[in-house]
Amino acid sequence: MKADLEQLIFDPACGSGGLLREAIKTMKKIYHTQDKQQINPCFVNMDFIKDIVSKSHESNIKHGDIFSEEINSESQFKYDFIVCTPPCIYNEEYKVKILKEHIIKRLSNKGRACIALRFSNEKHQFFNCQLLTINKNLDGDVIEKSNLLENNLLTSIASIDFAYRQEKAYVCNISEIKLLRKYQGCDNVGVYFIIGETKDKIINLYIGESEDIYRRLLEHKRSQKHDFWNNTYFILSKDNILNKGNIRYLEFKFIELAKQSNKIIPTNKRGYRKPPNLKPSDKKFTEDFFKYCKDLLAELGLNFE
């Protein structure tokens, strides 16, 4: 993430200030050709790092517990970039939720954040972690995207969702299906997309639904029925609130959408001739879910247009 000199960078759990020190180094490398008198004042608020243990130095570091502080949306500062390696691991859901709320409240419009969530509390575990990025647009919409770092290498696994909605979408290469077990919620009810791209950029696509996405994808991989399979996309709800009627309706909608595309070849041999009957309220919820999931899938690379 490249920051301008006028932008504010913040770490809500800075510890000894390691990430902020790296931010200073990076900024100075980017702007090393400019007048030093212009650059140095930009880092005046970071000088506390050098004197962090000095009682005589009035710093802008606040000692406290981010997980117990009241979230103040009217904070004096809104930050353009937030970086963080928090003192919690990815499956401590309550702490991660509080941390994200703090960060979202403190992001400026068009602000971005990056959080590294370890898989365990053991030392040197940042070789295996979940990288969470949060983007806020001018309308105030918040989009979260997550990538998996395994043995210090970025995997194909990524997820994306809107911060305050239920819809969530994932993408994963077939070779890394088993790594999905590290992602909470991948065994939820949902709809999956098995795809493979031809040399002519035509996409072979199989669409299915399951009450356990992770288990169903493993079954497909063992069966080896889809010889075109390269990547997998799937959608689900964060709180696992979808029922069988919802996912069958979503499966129908996406199959019909794929049939209308000039660049997608649906490989489903059987399908529903008409959508399953849902109660009016349930149908409206599922239609909205379909609309948002279509946008999320497009962000990850599966575009039906």
C-alpha positions, 0 to 999 in steps of 0.5 A: 500500500503506497501512502502520500506524505499528507496521509495518516498511518496508524497501528492500534496495537503497535507494541514496540512499533515495528510496523510503524518503523517499517512504514517510516523506512518505506516512505523514506525510500519512496520519497528519498528524492524529495526535499528532506525538509518536506519529508521529515515533518511528516514523521514527527508523530512517529518519533515516540518510537525512539524514546518509547521508554522515556518518561520525559518524552511526551509521545502520541502512544496510548497505553491500554487494551484495545479489546476493552476500550469504548469505540468512539466513532467521533475520534479526532483522527481518521486514518488513511492507512491502518496496519496491525499485528494484533495480540489475538489469533484468527479464531478468537472471533470476539476479539477479532470482531472488536478489533475490526470495529475499532479499525473501521471506525477509525478509517477515513473515507477511501481508507485501507487497513491490513491486519495479520492474524496468526493461526497460533500464539507460538512465536514466529507464526507469521509464516502461517497467518491470515491477511485481512484487508479492509477498504472503505469507499466514499459512500462508507461501504466497507469491503473485507478481503482475506488471503492465506499465508502458508509457510511464508507464501501467499496461497490461492485462497481468498475471501471477500465480504461486506462488513455489515452483511451476511454474504461471503465469497471464497476462491481457491485453487484445486491444489489447495482445497485441504487448506480451507479447513483453516478458514472458519465457516467453510463447512457452512451451507452454501453454493459452489462453482467448479471452473476451468478455463480453455485456451480460448478463454471459455469457462467450463462451469459446474454449479452445486449446493451443499450443506457442508461446502468443504466436505462436498469439495473434497468429495468432488476432488476424490471423484475426479469427474471434473477433468477441467477443474482448476479453481473453485469459488463458493458463497455462504453466509457468515452466520450459517443462516441459509437453509436448503430452500435458499441454496437451491434457489441460489443454485438455480439463479446462478445456473440460469445466469451462466446459461446467458453468458457468452463465455461460460459453458455450464456443465450441469447435466440436470437442473431445476426447470423453475426455482424452488417455491419460497415464502415471499419474505424468504424469496426477497432475502434470497434475491438480495443475497444473490445480487450481493454474491454476484458482485463479490464473485466478480471482485474475486474474478468470476464474472458472469457478464 
